[in-house]
Amino acid sequence: MFSTYEGAKKFAKRLNRKLTDYYISLPLNRCQTATAIACGFQSWHELRNTGIDSGLSVASERFAIRLTDALPEPCRRPTNYWLSDEKFEWLSDDEMNPAFGFWCEFVVSYLMGMYAVHRKHTALVRIGSGQGQRLRESLLGYALMNGVDTENLPMLDAATLALKFPGHLYNFVNSDDLNHKKFDREFARLIDAGIFSWEADENGRGILTVFPPSPTILIDHLKRSREMKAEDDRRMEALFNEEHPEIRAQ
């Protein structure tokens, strides 16, 4: 893997860049800390002061396990993919945009999950939350489900699980909602509640950040969804094998 401090520095930078290529944002210092832990140190400071050129040997498999365990959950699958020789089948499709493909592989489940947990856990957008509920739910739903531009894909913040959408407000808000007489009030309520954050320049272009109710709630939802899908896959495989024993026997 590497055997010097300089090698560790280069690896951490490569990890940081590769996660960015997959539309996942993690600060370089977090990548450095994960690299140090993967090498058997408590911190990047300890790695830098101790040095790793004194005979320390890290088996690649053990290194990968330590590394992914030290990273936030959204970084684990893409990091394992990067460290492996695996290549997604769709990469051989000339018509597939690789950037969009990686975003779909590693980020889209967080977007879909965020919409689901907000509708279940966020009082401000639930039915019965009072005047303006339909507009608030529409603003949230449209931003998440229709605000994705394949040329400017939203980044996932690995620490907060927030999604950052670049563009103008009209990219994330449908025209009816944008022209609604209560748009300013309800948009501000979503910001005050910590669901939205909006920062724009003088030309009106900015970043719309959409936060989950909490990272824990979103992660738990995704884990349950994956477990249910795995169980469904097992049932389908068992049913297929029962109906086609001749194929199973081959």
N, C-alpha and C positions, 0 to 999 in steps of 0.2 A: 504494500500500500504506500507507505513512505516511512522514513526512519529519521527525519530531522525536523527541527522546529520550522524551518522554511518550507519543508514539504507539507507540514500540517497547516501552515498559513495558506498555501496554495490550494490545498484540499478544501478548507473552509470557504474560501472565496468561490471555488468551483461549485460547491454545494449551494451557496447563496445564489449564484447566477442560474444554476440549473432549476432551482425551485421557482425563480422568477420566470424562467422560460415556460414553466408549467402553470403560471398565473397564481403562484402562491408566494405571499410576502412574508419573509422572516428576516429580521435584522442580522447583519453579519456577526455581531457579538453573540447572538444565540447560536448561530452555526459554529462559531469557534468553541463555545462551551460544549456543544454536543460532540464536536470532534475530539476535544480533550477527554470527555467522559468515555468515548469509544476507545481511546488509547489507554484507559485505566487511571486517569487523573481525576481529581475532584473539580478542577477549574482550569480555564485557559491560562490564568496567572501561574498556576502550579506547573503546567506543561511548559510554559515559556521559561520559567526559572529553573526547572529541573532538567529540561531537555529530554528528547526521546532518542538520542543517538548513542545511548549507553548500553545497547544490547537488548532493549525491549522489543519483543516480538509479538505482534498481534495477528492471530489467524484471521483471514479475511472474513470467514463466516461469523466468528465471534465479534469482530469489529463491526460488522453490519448490524448484528443484533443489538449491541450496545448503542450504536449510533441511532438507530430508529427508536429505541426505547427512550433515548434522551431528547428526542424531537417531539414537538406537538403533534397531535394525532393527524392533522391534515397533511403533514410532511412525510409520514411513514411509508405509505404506499408508493408515492412518487420517488422517494429516495431508494426504496428497494428496487423499483423498476430501473432507475438510473444505474445502480450498482450491479445489476444483473445483465445477462446477455439477451434478455427478453426484448422482443420487438413486437409492437402491436400489429396485427394483420392489416389494419387499415392504412398503415404507413406505405404499403405497396400500391395503394389506390392513388393514381395521379390526380384524380378529381377532388381528393380530400385535402382540405386545408390543415396542415399538421398542427398549427397553433390552436385552431378550433377543436381538433381531435383531442389534444392533450387537455384542453380546458374541460371538454366533456368527460374525459376519463377521471380527472382529479378534482374538479370544482363543482360541476353541475349538481351533484347530489347534495352539496351544502346549500345551494340556492333553492332547490326543491324542498329540502328539509326545513329551511328557514321559513318558507311560506307556510308550511304545514304547522310548525310549532307556534308561529305568531297567531294563526287563526284559532289555535287551541288555548294558548296561554296568555295572550296579550289582550287585556280587558278593553283597551281603547279601540280595537278593531273588531271585537266580537259583537254579534247581534245582541242588542239590548244595552249597549254602552252609551246610549244617548244620542242627542242631535249631532248629525254629521258622521255617524258611524259608517254609512254606505260610502261616503266620499273618502273617508280615511282608509277603509278596506280597499277601495278601488285604487287609491294612490299607492298603497303598499303592494297590492297584487300586480298592478301594471308595471311598476318599477322592477319587480323581481321576474315576472313572467314575460314581459314584452320589452324590457329595457336593455336587452343584450344585443350589442352591436358586434358582429363577427370581426369587424375591423378594429374595434376598441373594446376588447373583452374585459369584464370586471375582474379585478384581482381579489383573491381571498386572503385576508389577514389571518395568518396561522395562529396568532395568539388570542385574538378577540373573536375570530370567526366572522368578522364583519366583511361585507362585500363592498368594493369600491368601484362605482360606475363612472367612467369619464364621459363628459359631454355637456350638452345644454339641457335645461329643464324639459324642453319639448321632446328630448330623446327618451325621457323616463315617465312623462305624464301625458296621458292622452288629451287631445284638444278640448274635449268636453269638460274634463276635470280642470284643466289649466284655465279655462274661461269661466269656471263656476264662480259665482259671486262669493262663495265662502272658501275658495281655494286657499287664500293667504292664511286665514285663521286655522283651518284644519291641517295645512302643511306645517304651520308653526307648532301646532299641538303635537304632531308626530316628532318634530325636532325636540321640543321640550321634554317629551317622554323618553328620549334617548333611543328612539327607533330609527330616525333619520338624522343625518348631518349633511349640511350643504355648504360648500365653500366654492365661490365663483370669482373669476377675475372681472375686469371692467367690461369685457366683451360678452359676459354671461356664460362663459364656458367654465366648468368646474368639475368637482367630484361629489357625487351623491353617495354617501356611505349609508348602508343599511345594516343595522346591528341585530343580532338574534336576541330573544328574551334573556337568554344567558347561554354562554358556551356549553355549560354542563347539560342543559336541557336539550340543546341541539345535538350534541354528541350522543346522548342517551337515545334520542329518537333515531339517529342514523344507525346505531348499533342494533336496535330492535328491528329496524327495517331490513338490515342485512341478514339478521338471524331468521326472520320470516321468509326472506327470499331463498336463503339456503335450505330451509325446511321444505319450501315449495318445490325447489329443484330436486331434492331427495325423493319427494313423493312422486314427482313426475317421472323420475328415472326408474323408481320401483314399479310404477304402473306400466311403463314401457317394457321393462324387462319381463313383467308378468305376461303381457300380451304378445311379446315376441321372444320367446325363450330360445329360438334357433339363432337369433342374432347374439344374445348374451353368451351362448355356448361357443361361439367362434373365437 
